[in-house]
Amino acid sequence: MTTDRPAEGADSAAAEGAGTPVDGPSGDGRPGKSAAAEALAAAVRAVESGERSAASFFNEPAARPAARPAPKPVRTPAAPSAPVRRQPVPPGAGVAEVLAAGGAPEQLAGPATEVLGEQAADVLREDPWQLLAVPGVRPEQADGFARALLGAECGPDDERRARALVVWLLERAALAGHTVLESSVLRAELARRSVPDADAALQAALAEGAVLVFQEGGADEEAEETADVRLLLGLDRYAMAEESLADGLARLLNNGPAEAGSEWGEAAEAAASPSAAELVRAAAGSGLVAHSGGEAARAEPVALVAAARSLGLRAWAAAHTEDGRRRLVEQGEADAVTVAGLMAGREGPGRDEDGALALDLLAVLDAPQLDVETAALLVESLADGTRLVLCGDPGVLWSAGAGRVFADVVASRACPVVVSRTPDPGPIGELVSGIGIGELNRVEAPGKEVVIVPVRDAGEAVHRTVQLVADSVPRAIGVPAGQTQVITPGHGGAAGTRVLNAALKERLNPGPGRFGGFDPGDRVVHVPAPGRAVPGTVVSADAEGLRLDCGGVPVVVAPERVTEEVRHGWAVTAHQAAGMRWPAAVVVLPGDAAGELTRSWVYTAFSRGERHLSVVHGVDQALPRAVAEVPAKERTTRLRSLLEAQHRAAG
């Protein structure tokens, strides 16, 4: 069995940090596979290659341990297939024994217990498809596990299988950013996985409470016509977060105009730019405001916070990352915080006696990186009367977690939207501004601010990338290798982060990797939770774990968590780079990544360099085509419709 991760080309920070090794080669220090696990792995490979169907798991006898071959019979008729047999599970067996009986490696015992609880053994014995709840397990693997445990009782029409598949599909959709899926999409996926009656499977999942159903569309009284009706299904976790967020935003909208309006007007008049003045007036008139603009527009929420403080209000600015907080400080907001630090109480004003954040106004920058769950928790922490300003660049990639909060708020038109008129300066700013409207333009770069490096294949892309980081950029631009960030579409492939990081480590910080594959001085990315990527440097390691320096903050990663939480960080994906900037960026576009490119991906990657951008270009016309024709990967969410419904109800 192998882990189930999104396609290697997928740019998903959450997916790279998630997933549990199901079985690895016996030569890597981990236990080898049992004969049953080998048979299941071979069957899974056959399904993936198209040699057999998923349904065939239920139509053939169970795999038996390999035995010494018997002498070849002479003129003997073929024996009938052996009946499917249940693998015996001793009474009171632990989770490792249950896994072994089903041919799954015992390394899954810990993750299974973490997900399914202390009764994991009983849960898996009664419903083997609950193995799908363990990160990294695929349906084909769960089918093989169930067949080994249940024997003749196992079939593709088992209600337990259908229910587990529905939940698994919705969990996978959340990793891609969806909070719900249309029922037609789920039915098609279930049919593709050999569920004989997809409608019955969905009904059973709804009846069991495993998923929730929502209806959108219908009669439009204003248009006097019938709109399309969509049935959406989602997990309780994301549905409740989205509804809680919509209610919280509506509560903030009810705050209405601020008191002392004349003083707000005076503060607007004193603002440094027309866009900043417009933002101050919008915040004075509404409890919720959306503000869109590029990097240079960050000065406007900083001016808003200063204006609010001049009126005696408790006003703060929060960024998504530590690097974003640093850039706010450079803009003049010395007390800037991160969203995570604010929520945890490590930064900012703390909470009042009612448990709400002690704030009168909060400006959240990098708002496109807010997923629906984080946003819901943040809004729930704001007291009535607090004014919330969501600021961000609408051209960047959406959050690594589920939802598209900033885009849905802007599209709903439920609150004032202030569009900054402050352009990003220089050749990089000009290039990125064009990308934002679907145009890939040539720009004049007399100081080599933008350099295009054409390559023929992935091998040349890796070679030129290392050359740029180690030699060309330091020599020509004056930016050292440690301040140059490589960005590529995916983790796998011939020029993904894994290959690039191995090549960059060999050149920039060679070593044996004696601390779980890492050496002091290695650039890394710490992923403490799905969707959070924190850059850092390896300091040392001891019995307590791997010691990192993450932007001046010491972090210790326990030995058993290093494999899951730490990656080399000379090269990252655009999702991991969102919300951060470096003096120089090298964006690698290998030929095998052409199908992954979107306008938002290119916009995000190209805008990460402050002084210099090198593009290692191997995708030919796929780059301008992506910029012109592929705006973003769509996400199915409910926040926009919820806000629109509340807005209509409020008149």
N, C-alpha and C positions, 0 to 999 in steps of 0.2 A: 504494500500500500504506500502511496505517496501523498504528500500534503496537497490540499486544494487551495491554491491561491488564485487570484485573478490573473488573466493573461499577462505574461511577462512584460508586454509592452504597456500595460495599463499604468497610468501615473496615479497611484493611490498610496499616500503615506500611511493610511490606516491599514491597507492590505499588507504592506511590507512589514509592518510591526506585528501583525497578527499572524496566527497560524501556528500549529504545533507539529513538530516532526512526528510522523506516524511510524515510519521505519526508515532507517538509513543503511548504507552499506556497512557490512560487518567490520570493515577495515577502519572505520572512523572512530573507534573507541566505544561505540554503542553496541548493545547486544545484536547478534545476527537474527535473521527472520526464521520463524518456525516454518515447517513444511506447509502448514495451513495458510500462513501469511504469504508464503511464496506463491501458492496456488491462487490466492485472492488477488495478489498483485498482477500475476499473469493474466487473470481474467479481466481485471480493470484495464490493463493495457490493450487487450483485445477489443474491449468496448470502445475505448478512446480512438483506436485506429480504424474502427468501422468493421472489424472482422466479425463481430457478433453484437447482438442487441442487448440492452439492459434486461429485457424480459427473459433472456436465456439463462440468467442466474437461477430462475425458478423452474427450469425445464430440464436440468441436467442433474445427475447425482452429485452429492457433496464430495468435495475433494478429500482424498485420503493421503496420509503421510506416504512419502516415497519409500518404496521397498526395493530390495534386491531383485532384479528381473529373474523370472522363472525360465526354465528351459523352453525354447520355442516349440509349441505344440505342432504336431503333424496331422493334417487333414482333420482338424477338429472344427466343428461349426462354431460360429461366434456365439459367445455367451450373452444372455440378455443383460441390459444395464442393471447395476445394483440399485436397490431402492434408496431414496433419499433418507438419510439417517440423521437424527438429532444428536448433537454433541452433548454428552452428559455434563451437567453442572452440579457439583456436590452441594448438598444442603448447607446453607450458611456460608457459601463461598464468598470471598471478597471480590472487589471490583477487578483486580488483576487476574484472578482466576476466571471470572466471567469473560473478560476480554480474551484471554488465552483460549478458552473453549470456542470462541467465535473466530479464532484466527487473527485477532488484532493484537499488536504488540503491547507489552505491559507498560511501555512508556506513556501510554494514554491514560493510565490509572489516575495520575495526578490531575491532569486537565479535566477528565471526566468527573472526578469528585468535586472539583472546583465549580463546574457548571451545573451538575445534577445534584450536588449535596451529598451528605453522608450516606444516604440510601441509594447511591449510584448503582451498586451491584443489583439491588432489587429492581430498580427502575429499568436497567438494561435487560435483566432477565425477563421482565414482563413485556417490555417494548424495546426490542433491540434497535429499532430505527431512531431511538433517542440518542444514539451515537452521533447522529448528524448535528446535535447541539454542540459538540466539541469542535472548536475552531480547527479548520484544516481538513475535516473529513468530508468526502464526497458521497453523493448518493450511491454510486456503484459500490463503494466500499461498505457503506451501511447495509446495502442489499446482501452482499456476500456475508457479512457478519450475522445478519438476521437469518439467512439461509442455513448457516452452520449451527445456530442455536435452536431454530424452530423445526428444521427438517421439513417434512411433508406439509406442515401447517403453514409454511411460508409461501406467499404468492404476491404477484404484482398488484392485486386488487385489495390487499389488506388495508383496512381503514387506518391502522396505525402508520403504515407507510405513507399513505396519502396525506395524513395530517402532518407528519414530520416534514414531508417534502414542501408543503405549503409554507410552513414556518421557515424552513431553510431558504426557500426562494425569496421570501421577504427579508430575511437577514442579509442575504447576498445583495439584494437590491439596495438595502441601506448602506452597504459598503460602497456602492456606486453613487450614493447621494439621494436616492429616492426615499421618501417617507411613506409612500403608498404605491401600489401598482394597480393598473386597470385589471378588472376581472378577466377580460379577454386575453391579456398577456399571461396571466397566471394559468388560464385554461390551456393555452398553447404550450406553455412550459411543462405542465403536468402530462399532457398527451405525448410530448416528446420524450418523457421519461417513463413511458409505458403504463401510465395510470389509465385504466380502461374507461372510467367514467369521471371526467374532470369536474363536471358540474356537481356530481354527488360528493366528490372529494372536498370541494369548496364548501358545500352545505354542511358536511360533517365537521370541518374545521371551524365554521361559524358556530355550529351548535355546541361544540366543545368549549367555545370561548377562546380558542387559540389565536384567532384573528378577529378584527372588527371590520364592518362594512360601512361604507359611506356612499351617498348618492349626490352627484353634482349635476347641475343643468336642469332642464325641464322647461316649463312654461316661462317665457319672458314677457311679463305684462307690458313693459314699455314698448317692446318691439312687436307685440301682438303676434308672436309666432312661437313655435315650439323649438326650443334649443335641444341639442343632443344631450342625452342623459348618460352620464358615466357612472358605473359602479366601481368604486375604489376599495381595495382591501389593504389593511395595514396592521402592523403589530401594535399592541396596546401602548408599548413604550414610546413610540414615535407619535402615535395619534394623540396621546395625552399631552405630550410636550408641545405639539403644534397648537392644540386647542388652548392650553394654558398660556402659551406665548401670545396668541391672538387676543385672549381676554386681557392679559396684562398690558399689551400695547393699547387696547381700547380704553383701559383704565387711565393710562397716561394721557391719552388724547382728551379725555374728559377734563383735564386740568384747566384747559382754556387759557385765555390771555393772562400774562403775569400781572401782579399788582405793581404799582409804581411804574406804569407804562411810560411816563415821560422820562424817567431816569434811564430806562432801557433805550429810549430814542436818543438820548444824549450820548449813551455809550456807543450806539451805532454810528452816530455822526463822528465820533472820535476814532473809529476803526481805521486801520491802516490802508484798507483797499475796499473798493465797492463790493466785492464778493464777501468779504468779512462783514461789512455793514449789513448786507442782505441776510447773512446767516444770523447775526445778532437780532435783527428784527423778527426773523422767522421763529427763533427760540423764544422771544418775548411773547409771541402770539399763539404758540402751540406747545403742548406738553411732549409732543413727539415730532421730530424733524429728521429728514434724510438729507445728507449733504454728499454730493458726488464730485470727485475731482482727482487729479493725479498727485504725484509726490509733492509738487510745489504748493498744492492746495492745502497741505497739512498745516500751513501757517494760519489758515482761517479758523479752524476749531480752537487752536491755541489762542487766537485773539478773542474768541468767544468766551473761553474760560477766564481769561484775564478781565474781560468786561464784566462778567458775572461776579467775580471776586471783588471788583471795584464797587459793586452794589451791596457788598456784605454777604453774598451768598456762598455756600459751601460748594465749590465747583472743582471738578477734577477731569483730567483727560486720561484715558486708558487705551493702550495699544494691545495688539494681539500677541506680540512677541517682545522679548527683551531688546532686540535690535530696533523694533518699532518704538519702544519706550526711549531708547537712546536718541533716536532721530527727533522725537518730541522735545527732549531736553535741549538738543542743539537748536531747535526752533525757539527756545526761550521758556518752555514749560518745565521748570526744574522739578516739580512735584509729580511728574507723570508716573503712571503705574501700568502694570500689565493686568489684563482681565483676570488671569488666573490668580495673581497675587492679591488683587482687590477682593475677589470672592473668598479666598482662603484667609483673609485678614492679615496677611503678611505685609501688605502695602496699602497706602491710602488712609482714609479717615476712620476705618473700623465701622462698627455697627452701633445703633442706638439701643435704648432699653427694650424696644419692641423687636429687635433682631433685624431691622432694615438697615441698609447702608446709610451712614450719616451724610447724606448728600442732598443738595438742592438742584444741582445740574450735573449731568455726566455726559461727556462726549466720548464715544467709543470709536476709535479709528481702526482701520483694517476690518471694517464690519463685514465685508464679504467672506471673511474667514470664520465667522460665527456659525456654528451648526445649530440646529433647532433646539437640542437639549441644553447646550450652554447658554443660548440666548434666553430660553425659558427660565432657567435658574437665575440669570442676571436680572431679568425684568421682575421676577417674583421678589427679588431682594430690594427693589426700589419702592420707597414709601409713596403714598398718595401725595401729589403735589410736586414730585420730582420731575424734572425736565430731562428727557433723553434725546441726544442727538447722535444718530448713526452716520458715521462718515466712512467713505471708502471709494475706491476706484472701481467703477462698474465693469471695466474691461478685464479684470484679473479673474483667475480661476475661483470657483466657489469653494466652500469649506471642504475639508477632507472628510468630515462627518456628514450625516444625513441632513438634508434641507438646503435651501437657498434663501436664507433669511433676508439679506439686504436686497436682493433682486425682487423678492416677493413684496417687500414693504414698498419699494419704489413703484413697482408695477400696479399695486393696488390703488394708488392715488388717495390713500386714506389720510395722508398727512402732507404738509408742505415739503416740497423737494427743492433744494437749493443746488443749482448746477454751477460749479466754480468756473470763473472766466480767467483763471490764472493758469497759463500753459506751462508745461515742464520745459526747461531751457535746454539749449544745446542740441547737437546732432542726435543724441540718443532720444531726447524728448521729442524731437521732430519725427523721428522714425516711429516711435511708439504711438504718438498721437495719430499718425496715419493708419497704423495697424488697428487702432481702436475703431476706426470707421470703415475698415475693410480694405485699406489700400496699403500695399507694400511699396513704398517709394524709395528711390535712391536719394541719399542725403549727402551733402558736402561735409566731409570730416577732415579738415586740414590738419588737425592734431591727432589723427588716427584714433578718434573716439569710437568709430565703428569700422571694423575690419571683417571682410568676408573671406573665408579660407575654403575653397572648393576641394573636395576629396572624392575619390573614385569608389572606395569601399570602406567597410567598417574597420579593417586593420589599419588603413591609412588614417582614418578618423581618430583612432586611439593614439597613434604615433604623433599626429599633429597636435592633438590636445595636450599631451604631455609636454611637447616642445613649447607650446604657447605658455603654459602655466610656469614651467621651470625656467625658460630662457627668454622668449620673445617679449612677453608682457612686462617682466621686470626690466629688461634692457630698454625697450622702446617707450614704455609708458611710465616706468618708475614705480609700478605696483608690485610688491613682493609676492612670492607664490602663496604665502600664508593668508593674503588678503584677496586672492582670486578664487572665485567659486565656479566650479564646473556644473552645468545643468544639462540633463539629458532626459528624454521622454520616459524611460522605464528602468526598472532594476535589472531585468534580464536582457538577453540578446548579446550580439557581438560587440556592441558599444554601449551597454547599459551601465548602471552605476557599479555593479559588481566588478565587471571587467576594467572599467576606468579607474576605480579605486585601487584595484590590485596593481595596475600599471603606475599610478601616481604614487602609491606607497613605495613601490620598488625604487622609484626615482628620487622621491623627496624625503622619505624616512624609512629606509630599508631596515629590516630586522626580522627576527625569527617568529614574532608574534607570540611571545612566551606567556602573555597574559590573556589566554583565551582567544588568541589570534590578533592581539593588539600589543603595541609597544609604546613606551613613553614618547610623547611628541606626536602621536597619530592624531589627525583630525577625525572627529567622529560626529555622529548624530545620535543623540539620546532620545529614544521614543518611549517616554514613561507611560503613555496611554495612546490608543489609536487616535490619529489626527494631530498629535502634538510632536513636533520635531524640534529639538533643542540642540543647536550646534555646540560643540565643545572640543576639548583636547584631553588626551589621556595623560595623567600625571604619574600614576603608579598603581600598584595592586598589592593587596595583602589578604589575610584571612577574611577580612570583612567584605572584600569585593574589589571591583575596579574603580579607581578614584579618578574623577573627571573634574576639569575646570570648565564650567559652562558660563561664559561671559562674566567671570569673576566670582561665580557662585560655586562652591565645592559640592560635588555630588558623588555619592558612593552607590554603585550598583551591585547588589548581592551576586555572588558567583553564579547561582542558579538562574539569575535573570539576565546575565550578560548576553547570551545568545539571542534572547527575545527582544532586548531593549536597546542594544548598541550596534550601530553600523558604522563603517568607515564613512567619512564625510567630505573628502575632497570633491566627490561628485554626488549630487543629489538630484531628485526629481523636481519639477516645477512646483508641485503641490507642497513639497517639503520646503521649498525656497520662498513660498508666498509669505508676505508680511515681513521679509527681510531684504536687505540690500548690502552689497559689498562694493569696494572701490572698483573692482573689475569682475566681469562675468564672461565665461566661455560657454557658449551654448552649442551643444553637439547634436546634430541632426543626421543620424545614420540612415541609410537607405531603408532598412527594415522597420523604421519608425514612421514612415510616410503616412500610413493609415491612421496613426494615433494623433496627428496634429490637428488642432483647432485654432481659431483666432484667439480665443482666451488663453490657450496654452502658450502660443507664440508671444502674445502681449505680456503675459506674466514673466516668461523666461527672458525676453529681451529687455525688460524694464528692471532687472535686478542689478545691473551695473551702474554705479554712480558716475564713474569717470571714463570707463572703457567697456566696450562690448565686442568680443570676437565671436563670429558664427562659423563653426565648422560644418560646412554645407554639403550634404550628400544626398539630398532628396529632390533635386531638380525642380520641376514645376509644381511638386506637391506643396511647397512652401507658399507661393503666392496663391495657389488654389485654396489652401486651408484658410488663409487670411481673408480671401474674398468670399468664400462660399460656405465655410463651416464655422459658424459663430461660437457654439459651445455644445457640449454634450448635454442633452436635455435631461431634466430631472422632473419626476412626478411628485408634486407636493400639494398641500391643501392650504397653506398659510395665506396665499393671495386671495383665494375664494372666501376664506373665513373673514379676512379683513374687509373685503368688498361687501360681504353680507352685513357685517356690523356697520359699515359706513352707510349703506342704504337704509338700514333700520334707524340710524341716527338722523337721517334726513340730510 
